[in-house]
């Protein structure tokens, strides 16, 4: 099937290796960043979430109104806004921006400190059950023709109803991520797309098998997205030199107690256990900086468990082929974001994006010929 290519936008320029510059919310940067993704051939952009970052719905509205076709994926933490209200917000934004351009990504919360900034002191296991119930009510609110009652562990509603529905028959796609036992159960039951970090191929294959089996028990199928940070150059040697440069600049920012992470406007309150998926990346990094020939975990090891930080390194052709090996495993969506956020998007549009689409098309054609 055709792949979907996702990017990630922020409200100011910055990354692990690039110090923040400009105001926390720079409207012109949001506009330029969104248009760059559309011009480069991306299908959708993620708007991330932290307890101290700008509001994702507002950023999504700005991105949608700055572009013509680009879709958005709004990261959201269940527990702070009732699912009935979130449903109406999503459906309203869907109508106001042409229809079929809005999706939601549920983040249960891997950082206790960040949860508590917004007043959530619940346990992680409870949060996963809450996320599952949230998704159930959200989906019902978006689809129910009649008012409904709901009484669950975390939410209670009488006569819940939304007068605004999604603008297209595709509705509002529901994305989800997490690898703990509770996460897999929730995602298998409720997600349309399950988001995975860029682990080595064998590990991603195992996750896909596990999640597919759990979804099958629920009578469902599920799609998969993979998140990485490609580093490309004209030659492989130049790409690895670029990776070394990124490492050195990241190390310098860390030594100066600075951060260019646009989702880290506030520092963690204390050392704490992190999400299972982020911990897994650290375990891979301990075993070596490079896996599967070109999946680089140098930044992963250097910055700690901060989520999406693994980088396929090489020429555009080499990186495209490395990512398409995950397509062979069943990944149909790729979320890629850069260490030079805006510049990388523009570079990827020249070769990497077309190569990914063409490679997926050729694989699909070959598979059809085998079936025939």
N, C-alpha and C positions, 0 to 999 in steps of 0.2 A: 504494500500500500504506500501511497505518497507519504514521505516523512514530513513532520512539522518541525520547523526550526524556531527555537525560542532564544531571545536575548534577555537582557536584564537592564533596566534603566534605573537611574538614581537622580536625585535633585541637585547634586553637586559633584564635581569631578574628584575622583579619588579611588585608590585601591591599596592593596597591601604594599605595593612598591611606589605608589604615587601619593604624595601628601595632599590632603584636602586643600582646595583653594576656592575662594569665593564664598558667598553666603550659603547657609544651610539649605535654603530653597532658592534656586536660581531659575526663574521661569524660562529664560532664553536657553539655558542649558538643557532643560527638560524638553523643550521644543526641538532643539537641534539634535539631541540624542535620539528622540523618538523618530524623527524624520530620517536620520542616518540608518536606523534599523529598517525602516520601510524601503529606503533606496537600496540597501544592501540585499534585500530579498528575504528578510525575516518574516515569519508568519505572526509571531506574537512576542510580547515582552513581559517578563515578570517584574512586578513591583514588590520589593522585599518588605520585611516587617521586623521591627524591634520596638521595645517599649519606650524608646526615646527618639525614634525617627519620625519624619513627616507622615501624615495620614495617607495611606495607600489609595483610598477611593478618590481623594482629591487629585493625587498624582496621576491616577489612571484616567480621570476625566481630562486632564490637561494633555496627556499623551494621545488619547483618542481624538480630541478636537484639533490636534496639531497634524494629524495624518488622515489618510483616506481609507486605507485598507488594514492597517496594522491592528492586531488584536492585543488584548491585555490579559494577564493572569495576576489577580490581586491576592497577595498573601494575606492570610487572616488567622488570628488566634481565637478559636472558640472559647467562650466563657465570659466575655466582657460585654458583648452586644447580643441580645436575643436572636435566635435564628430567624424568627418571623420578620424582624426588622432588616436583617442582612438580606433576606430574600427580596424584600421590596426595594432595597437599595440597588441590588444587582439588576433586577428586572427593569427598574426605572432607567438606570445608566445604559442598559442594553437598548432600550427604545430611543433614548436621546442621542445615541451615537450610531444609528443605522442598522442595528440588529446583528446578532451573531458574532460580536467582537469581544464579549466579556466572559471570563471564566474566573473561578475562585480556587485558591490553593490553601488547604487547611494545614496549619502548623500547630501541633499540639503543645509544643514548648519544651526545648531541651535544656534550658537554663532556668534554674530555680530563681536566681537573682533577678533575671529579666522579667520573669512572671510577677515577682513581688513588687517590682516598680509600678506595676499597674494594679496592685492590690490582690493578686491571686496567690494564696498560700496553700493551694490544694496539692495533693500528692500526684506524682506522675501517672500512676496507674489509674487514679480517679480522673485525671485529665483525658486520658485516652477514652475511657467510657463516656465522658462528657462529649468528646469530639464525635464519637459514633452517634450519640443521641442527637447532637447538633445537626449532623449531616442528614439524618432521617427526617427531622422536622423541616430543615431547609428545603429538601427535595419535595416533601409533601406540600409545603407552602407554595412552591413554584409551580406545582402541577394540579393541585386539588381544585375541582370545580365547585366545591361546597365548603362552607365553614367546617372545621373539625376541632375536636377536643384532643388534648394530649396530656397524659400524666405519666411522667417518667421519673428517673432517679434525680435528674438535674433540672428539668424544665416542666412547667405545667401551664397549659393554655386552655382557654374555653372559647370556642367559636373563632379560632384562628383562621384568617383568610386574607389573601392578597388580591386586591382588585387589579393589579398589574402583573401580567405573566411575561415570561421571556418573549422576545420579539420574533423569534424563529422557532421552527420545529426542533432544532438541535438543542434548544434550551440553554442552560448555563452549565458547561462542563465542570465537573468536580475533580480537582487534583488533590493528592494527599501524599505525605511522605513519612517515613519512620520505619525502623527495623526491629524494634523490640517485639516480643510476643503479642502484647496488647495492640501494637501498631498494625501488625499484619492482619489481625482479626478485624480491626476497624476498617482498614483499607480494602480488604477483600469484600466486605459487606457493602461498602458505600461509595468507593472511589470509581471514577471513570478512568483516571490516569494515575498511575503510581509512580512517584518521582524517586529516582535512585541517584546516589552520588557516583562519581567516576571511579569505582573500584576496578581491580584487575578483572579480566574477562571471566575467569573461572568463578569468581565470587559473584559477579553480576548474574551469570548463568544460574547459579544456585538460588539466588534471591528470586529470580523470575520463576523458576520451578516451584519454589515454596509458595509464592504469592498466587500463582496460577492455580495451584492445587487447592489453596484455601478459598479462592474465589469460586472454583468449580463446585465445591461443597455447598456454596450458597446459590448455585445455579446461575452464576454470573461469569462473564469474561472481563478482562481488564487489560488496558494498554500501559506501556511503560515509557518513561522519560529518563534520560541520563544527563547529568550535569557535569561539565568539565570546563577547563580554562585553556583553550588551545594557544600554543605559541608557535608561530610560523615565520619562515624566512625563505629566501630564494634557494638556499642550500641547507642541508641538514646541519653542517658545521656552524653556519650562521645562526640557525635556530637554537642550538645548544648554547652558543655564546650569548644569545639574547636571554636565555633562561638564567645563565650565570649573572647577567646584568640585573635581572629582576630580583634574583636572590640577594645580591649585594645591596641593592637599594631598599629592599624589605628589611634586611638586617639593620641598615642604618636608621630607618624609621623606628624600629623596635628599640634600638639602643638609645634613641632620643626620646623615648616614651611618647612617640607620636603614633597616630594611626590614620591611614587613608581609607579605612573600611567605612563605607558610607552607611552601614547598619550598626556602627559602634560609636555613636555620639557620646555614650556614657560607658565608662569602664566597668567590668564585673565587680560586684561587691566583695566577693570572696572566691577562693578556689572551690570548685564544686564538681560533682559528677556531671558528665555531659551526656548528650544523646548517644544512643547505641551506634547510630550510623556514623556520627563524627568520631567516636572512639575507634571504630573499625578502621577508619582512614589512618589514625595514628598507629595502629598495629601494623598496617601495611608499610607505613613509613619507617618503622623500626626495623623492618626486614630488608629495607633497601630503598634508595631514592628512585630507582627506575624499575618498572614492571612491564611485562609484555613488550619489551624492546624500546618503547618510547613514552610510556605513561610515567611522567615525572612527578614525584611526591616531595621534592625539596622544600617547596613553600609549605606544604602540609606539615612536615617535620618542624620547620622553623617557627611557624605561627601558632602551632597547637591546634586543638580540635575546634576549628572555626567553620566547619562545613565544607562547601564547595571550593576545593583548592587544588585538585589534581589536574595536571596539564599534559595532554599529548603534545609532543615536541617534534618538529620536522618541517619539511616542505609542505605546501598545501596538499599535494598529492599524497604524501605519506600520512599526514594527519587525517585527511578524508578517509583513507583506507583503514586507518586505525579505528576511527569512529564507526565505520560501516561494519566492522567485525561485531560490534554490539548490535547493529541492525540485524545481522544474521542470527543473533540470539533472540530477537523479538522486540528490541527497542525501536519504537517508531517516532519518538520525539527526542530532540537533542537541544538541551539548554546550554548555550555557550556564552561566556562573558570574559572580558579581557582584563589584563593587568594595566593596559592603557585603554580604558573603557571605550571612549569615543573613537580613537584612532584605530583600534583593533576591529571594531565593527566595520569601518570603512574599508580596511584591508581585506577582511573576510569576504566582503561582497564581491571583490574582484575575481577570486578563484575558489576559495574554500566552500562558500555556499553553493555555487554552481556545481562543483565537483561532488558534494554530498548529494545533491538532488539527482544528478546524472548517475552516480553510483548506485543509488537506491533504485532508480528506474531500471537500470540494466540487470540488477539482481532480481527484480520482480519479473522482468521479461524472461530471464533464464529459468526461473521457477515455473512460470506458466508453460514454457516449452517442455519442461520435464513432465508436468502433469498431463499435457496433451499427448 
